């Protein structure tokens, strides 16, 4: 029997087509752990239509996600001002579960 590696598990998570809040939070966190930073337009390219809500939920769980604003040109040459770029700045808490019904 073949054992799975953390890399296999991340690949499976990122290929999951489930769009629930919990899955999206887990996927966003996995992306932030794999790359130094991701901006809103890049998240949308990855299939997250509204990543800001999921990032807010992750912050409310205690993940230290910071954002800076940057001007970004899209491939069609359009300038988008003050697009958020997100960074995961520390090791996350043990509980990586996204809470769906936040008050």
Backbone as JSON Lines, residues from 0, in Angstrom:
{"i":0,"aa":"X","n":[0.83,-1.18,0.0],"ca":[0.0,0.0,0.0],"c":[0.88,1.25,0.0]}
{"i":1,"aa":"X","n":[0.59,2.18,-0.9],"ca":[1.39,3.4,-1.02],"c":[0.95,4.43,0.0]}
{"i":2,"aa":"X","n":[1.9,5.0,0.71],"ca":[1.56,6.05,1.66],"c":[1.57,7.4,0.95]}
{"i":3,"aa":"X","n":[0.73,8.3,1.43],"ca":[0.66,9.63,0.82],"c":[1.62,10.57,1.52]}
{"i":4,"aa":"X","n":[2.16,11.5,0.76],"ca":[3.06,12.5,1.31],"c":[2.29,13.79,1.5]}
{"i":5,"aa":"X","n":[2.81,14.72,2.28],"ca":[2.14,16.02,2.41],"c":[1.92,16.7,1.06]}
{"i":6,"aa":"X","n":[2.88,16.53,0.16],"ca":[2.76,17.12,-1.18],"c":[1.57,16.52,-1.94]}
{"i":7,"aa":"X","n":[1.38,15.18,-1.8],"ca":[0.23,14.52,-2.43],"c":[-1.07,15.06,-1.86]}
{"i":8,"aa":"X","n":[-1.11,15.25,-0.55],"ca":[-2.33,15.73,0.11],"c":[-2.65,17.15,-0.34]}
{"i":9,"aa":"X","n":[-1.64,18.01,-0.46],"ca":[-1.87,19.38,-0.93],"c":[-2.37,19.37,-2.36]}
{"i":10,"aa":"X","n":[-1.78,18.52,-3.2],"ca":[-2.22,18.42,-4.58],"c":[-3.68,18.0,-4.67]}
{"i":11,"aa":"X","n":[-4.06,17.03,-3.86],"ca":[-5.46,16.58,-3.83],"c":[-6.37,17.7,-3.37]}
{"i":12,"aa":"X","n":[-5.97,18.41,-2.33],"ca":[-6.77,19.53,-1.83],"c":[-6.94,20.6,-2.89]}
{"i":13,"aa":"X","n":[-5.86,20.98,-3.55],"ca":[-5.93,22.06,-4.53],"c":[-6.72,21.66,-5.77]}
{"i":14,"aa":"X","n":[-6.81,20.37,-6.07],"ca":[-7.59,19.91,-7.22],"c":[-9.05,19.63,-6.88]}
{"i":15,"aa":"X","n":[-9.42,19.76,-5.62],"ca":[-10.79,19.54,-5.19],"c":[-11.69,20.62,-5.78]}
{"i":16,"aa":"X","n":[-12.79,20.23,-6.41],"ca":[-13.69,21.17,-7.07],"c":[-14.8,21.7,-6.15]}
{"i":17,"aa":"X","n":[-14.8,21.25,-4.9],"ca":[-15.79,21.72,-3.92],"c":[-15.62,23.22,-3.7]}
{"i":18,"aa":"X","n":[-16.71,23.97,-3.72],"ca":[-16.64,25.41,-3.52],"c":[-17.16,25.85,-2.15]}
{"i":19,"aa":"X","n":[-17.24,24.93,-1.21],"ca":[-17.69,25.31,0.13],"c":[-16.67,26.25,0.77]}
{"i":20,"aa":"X","n":[-17.14,27.02,1.72],"ca":[-16.25,27.97,2.41],"c":[-15.08,27.25,3.07]}
{"i":21,"aa":"X","n":[-15.35,26.1,3.7],"ca":[-14.29,25.36,4.4],"c":[-13.21,24.9,3.42]}
{"i":22,"aa":"X","n":[-13.63,24.37,2.28],"ca":[-12.65,23.91,1.29],"c":[-11.87,25.08,0.73]}
{"i":23,"aa":"X","n":[-12.56,26.18,0.42],"ca":[-11.87,27.35,-0.13],"c":[-10.86,27.9,0.87]}
{"i":24,"aa":"X","n":[-11.21,27.95,2.14],"ca":[-10.25,28.43,3.15],"c":[-9.02,27.54,3.19]}
{"i":25,"aa":"X","n":[-9.24,26.23,3.18],"ca":[-8.11,25.3,3.19],"c":[-7.25,25.46,1.95]}
{"i":26,"aa":"X","n":[-7.89,25.65,0.8],"ca":[-7.14,25.81,-0.45],"c":[-6.35,27.12,-0.46]}
{"i":27,"aa":"X","n":[-6.98,28.19,-0.03],"ca":[-6.28,29.48,0.02],"c":[-5.08,29.4,0.95]}
{"i":28,"aa":"X","n":[-5.26,28.77,2.1],"ca":[-4.15,28.61,3.04],"c":[-3.03,27.78,2.42]}
{"i":29,"aa":"X","n":[-3.37,26.73,1.69],"ca":[-2.37,25.9,1.02],"c":[-1.6,26.72,-0.02]}
{"i":30,"aa":"X","n":[-2.32,27.55,-0.79],"ca":[-1.65,28.4,-1.77],"c":[-0.69,29.37,-1.09]}
{"i":31,"aa":"X","n":[-1.12,29.98,0.02],"ca":[-0.26,30.94,0.72],"c":[0.96,30.26,1.34]}
{"i":32,"aa":"X","n":[0.84,28.99,1.69],"ca":[1.99,28.26,2.23],"c":[2.98,27.87,1.13]}
{"i":33,"aa":"X","n":[2.48,27.72,-0.1],"ca":[3.33,27.28,-1.21],"c":[4.04,28.43,-1.93]}
{"i":34,"aa":"X","n":[3.5,29.62,-1.84],"ca":[4.06,30.76,-2.57],"c":[4.2,31.94,-1.63]}
{"i":35,"aa":"X","n":[5.16,32.81,-1.85],"ca":[5.38,33.94,-0.93],"c":[4.19,34.88,-0.8]}
{"i":36,"aa":"X","n":[3.48,35.11,-1.92],"ca":[2.34,36.03,-1.88],"c":[1.45,35.79,-3.09]}
{"i":37,"aa":"X","n":[0.19,36.2,-2.95],"ca":[-0.78,36.09,-4.04],"c":[-1.69,37.31,-3.97]}
{"i":38,"aa":"X","n":[-1.98,37.91,-5.13],"ca":[-2.9,39.06,-5.11],"c":[-4.31,38.61,-5.49]}
{"i":39,"aa":"X","n":[-5.27,39.51,-5.35],"ca":[-6.67,39.2,-5.6],"c":[-6.9,38.68,-7.02]}
{"i":40,"aa":"X","n":[-6.29,39.3,-8.0],"ca":[-6.49,38.86,-9.39],"c":[-5.92,37.46,-9.61]}
{"i":41,"aa":"X","n":[-4.81,37.15,-8.97],"ca":[-4.23,35.81,-9.08],"c":[-5.14,34.77,-8.43]}
{"i":42,"aa":"X","n":[-5.72,35.12,-7.27],"ca":[-6.68,34.22,-6.64],"c":[-7.87,33.97,-7.56]}
{"i":43,"aa":"X","n":[-8.34,35.01,-8.22],"ca":[-9.47,34.84,-9.14],"c":[-9.1,33.94,-10.31]}
{"i":44,"aa":"X","n":[-7.89,34.06,-10.81],"ca":[-7.4,33.19,-11.87],"c":[-7.39,31.73,-11.4]}
{"i":45,"aa":"X","n":[-7.1,31.52,-10.1],"ca":[-7.08,30.18,-9.53],"c":[-8.48,29.64,-9.25]}
{"i":46,"aa":"X","n":[-9.51,30.46,-9.46],"ca":[-10.89,30.0,-9.29],"c":[-11.61,30.52,-8.07]}
{"i":47,"aa":"X","n":[-11.01,31.4,-7.32],"ca":[-11.66,31.99,-6.14],"c":[-12.29,33.31,-6.57]}
{"i":48,"aa":"X","n":[-13.6,33.33,-6.71],"ca":[-14.29,34.51,-7.22],"c":[-14.19,35.69,-6.25]}
{"i":49,"aa":"X","n":[-14.33,35.42,-4.97],"ca":[-14.3,36.48,-3.97],"c":[-13.39,36.07,-2.8]}
{"i":50,"aa":"X","n":[-12.08,36.11,-3.02],"ca":[-11.17,35.61,-1.99],"c":[-11.13,36.44,-0.71]}
{"i":51,"aa":"X","n":[-11.51,37.7,-0.77],"ca":[-11.4,38.56,0.42],"c":[-12.2,38.01,1.6]}
{"i":52,"aa":"X","n":[-13.37,37.47,1.36],"ca":[-14.19,36.92,2.44],"c":[-13.5,35.73,3.11]}
{"i":53,"aa":"X","n":[-12.94,34.84,2.31],"ca":[-12.24,33.67,2.87],"c":[-10.98,34.1,3.63]}
{"i":54,"aa":"X","n":[-10.28,35.09,3.12],"ca":[-9.09,35.59,3.81],"c":[-9.48,36.25,5.13]}
{"i":55,"aa":"X","n":[-10.6,36.95,5.16],"ca":[-11.1,37.52,6.4],"c":[-11.41,36.42,7.41]}
{"i":56,"aa":"X","n":[-12.06,35.35,6.96],"ca":[-12.36,34.23,7.85],"c":[-11.09,33.6,8.4]}
{"i":57,"aa":"X","n":[-10.08,33.45,7.57],"ca":[-8.81,32.9,8.02],"c":[-8.15,33.82,9.05]}
{"i":58,"aa":"X","n":[-8.22,35.13,8.83],"ca":[-7.68,36.08,9.8],"c":[-8.42,35.98,11.13]}
{"i":59,"aa":"X","n":[-9.75,35.83,11.06],"ca":[-10.55,35.73,12.28],"c":[-10.23,34.46,13.06]}
{"i":60,"aa":"X","n":[-9.71,33.45,12.37],"ca":[-9.3,32.21,13.04],"c":[-7.92,32.35,13.69]}
{"i":61,"aa":"X","n":[-7.22,33.44,13.4],"ca":[-5.91,33.66,14.02],"c":[-4.73,33.55,13.06]}
{"i":62,"aa":"X","n":[-4.99,33.29,11.8],"ca":[-3.89,33.25,10.83],"c":[-3.39,34.67,10.61]}
{"i":63,"aa":"X","n":[-2.09,34.83,10.62],"ca":[-1.49,36.16,10.45],"c":[-1.29,36.42,8.96]}
{"i":64,"aa":"X","n":[-2.34,36.89,8.32],"ca":[-2.3,37.21,6.89],"c":[-2.3,38.73,6.77]}
{"i":65,"aa":"X","n":[-1.29,39.24,6.11],"ca":[-1.21,40.68,5.91],"c":[-1.41,40.99,4.43]}
{"i":66,"aa":"X","n":[-1.82,42.21,4.16],"ca":[-2.01,42.6,2.76],"c":[-1.4,43.97,2.53]}
{"i":67,"aa":"X","n":[-0.93,44.16,1.32],"ca":[-0.48,45.47,0.87],"c":[-1.22,45.76,-0.43]}
{"i":68,"aa":"X","n":[-1.29,47.0,-0.79],"ca":[-1.97,47.39,-2.03],"c":[-0.93,47.65,-3.11]}
{"i":69,"aa":"X","n":[-1.27,47.23,-4.33],"ca":[-0.37,47.44,-5.46],"c":[-1.19,47.72,-6.71]}
{"i":70,"aa":"X","n":[-0.59,48.38,-7.67],"ca":[-1.22,48.59,-8.97],"c":[-0.82,47.44,-9.87]}
{"i":71,"aa":"X","n":[-1.79,46.86,-10.58],"ca":[-1.55,45.67,-11.39],"c":[-2.12,45.88,-12.79]}
{"i":72,"aa":"X","n":[-1.34,45.51,-13.81],"ca":[-1.83,45.48,-15.18],"c":[-2.3,44.06,-15.49]}
{"i":73,"aa":"X","n":[-3.49,43.92,-16.06],"ca":[-3.99,42.63,-16.5],"c":[-3.44,42.37,-17.9]}
{"i":74,"aa":"X","n":[-3.51,41.13,-18.38],"ca":[-2.97,40.81,-19.7],"c":[-3.53,41.66,-20.85]}
{"i":75,"aa":"X","n":[-4.73,42.18,-20.67],"ca":[-5.33,43.03,-21.71],"c":[-4.87,44.48,-21.62]}
{"i":76,"aa":"X","n":[-3.93,44.77,-20.71],"ca":[-3.35,46.11,-20.61],"c":[-4.09,47.07,-19.69]}
{"i":77,"aa":"X","n":[-5.1,46.59,-18.99],"ca":[-5.85,47.47,-18.09],"c":[-5.14,47.59,-16.74]}
{"i":78,"aa":"X","n":[-5.11,48.81,-16.25],"ca":[-4.5,49.07,-14.95],"c":[-5.57,48.97,-13.86]}
{"i":79,"aa":"X","n":[-5.3,48.17,-12.86],"ca":[-6.17,48.04,-11.69],"c":[-5.38,48.58,-10.5]}
{"i":80,"aa":"X","n":[-5.9,49.62,-9.89],"ca":[-5.21,50.28,-8.78],"c":[-5.59,49.66,-7.44]}
{"i":81,"aa":"X","n":[-4.6,49.63,-6.57],"ca":[-4.78,49.21,-5.18],"c":[-5.37,47.81,-5.02]}
{"i":82,"aa":"X","n":[-4.83,46.88,-5.8],"ca":[-5.2,45.47,-5.68],"c":[-4.47,44.9,-4.47]}
{"i":83,"aa":"X","n":[-5.18,44.14,-3.65],"ca":[-4.56,43.57,-2.45],"c":[-3.64,42.4,-2.8]}
{"i":84,"aa":"X","n":[-2.44,42.4,-2.22],"ca":[-1.51,41.27,-2.3],"c":[-1.39,40.72,-0.89]}
{"i":85,"aa":"X","n":[-1.61,39.41,-0.73],"ca":[-1.67,38.77,0.57],"c":[-0.42,37.95,0.86]}
{"i":86,"aa":"X","n":[0.01,37.99,2.12],"ca":[1.17,37.25,2.61],"c":[0.78,36.51,3.88]}
{"i":87,"aa":"X","n":[1.23,35.28,4.0],"ca":[1.08,34.53,5.25],"c":[2.37,34.78,6.02]}
{"i":88,"aa":"X","n":[2.26,35.45,7.17],"ca":[3.48,35.92,7.82],"c":[3.94,35.09,9.01]}
{"i":89,"aa":"X","n":[3.24,34.02,9.34],"ca":[3.73,33.16,10.42],"c":[3.14,31.76,10.29]}
{"i":90,"aa":"X","n":[3.48,30.89,11.21],"ca":[2.94,29.54,11.22],"c":[1.5,29.62,11.73]}
{"i":91,"aa":"X","n":[0.54,29.0,11.0],"ca":[-0.86,29.1,11.39],"c":[-1.17,28.3,12.65]}
{"i":92,"aa":"X","n":[-2.33,28.57,13.25],"ca":[-2.74,27.79,14.42],"c":[-3.01,26.34,14.02]}
{"i":93,"aa":"X","n":[-3.1,25.46,15.01],"ca":[-3.3,24.03,14.73],"c":[-4.62,23.77,14.04]}
{"i":94,"aa":"X","n":[-5.64,24.56,14.3],"ca":[-6.96,24.34,13.71],"c":[-7.05,25.08,12.38]}
{"i":95,"aa":"X","n":[-6.99,24.35,11.26],"ca":[-7.06,24.94,9.93],"c":[-8.47,24.86,9.34]}
{"i":96,"aa":"X","n":[-9.48,24.75,10.17],"ca":[-10.85,24.62,9.68],"c":[-11.47,26.0,9.54]}
{"i":97,"aa":"X","n":[-12.07,26.26,8.4],"ca":[-12.74,27.53,8.14],"c":[-14.12,27.52,8.76]}
{"i":98,"aa":"X","n":[-14.49,28.57,9.47],"ca":[-15.81,28.65,10.08],"c":[-16.76,29.3,9.08]}
{"i":99,"aa":"X","n":[-17.87,28.63,8.78],"ca":[-18.78,29.12,7.76],"c":[-19.71,30.2,8.28]}
{"i":100,"aa":"X","n":[-20.36,30.05,9.37],"ca":[-21.37,31.02,9.81],"c":[-20.83,32.02,10.8]}
{"i":101,"aa":"X","n":[-19.84,32.79,10.42],"ca":[-19.25,33.76,11.34],"c":[-20.25,34.85,11.68]}
{"i":102,"aa":"X","n":[-20.26,35.22,12.93],"ca":[-21.21,36.23,13.41],"c":[-20.72,37.6,13.01]}
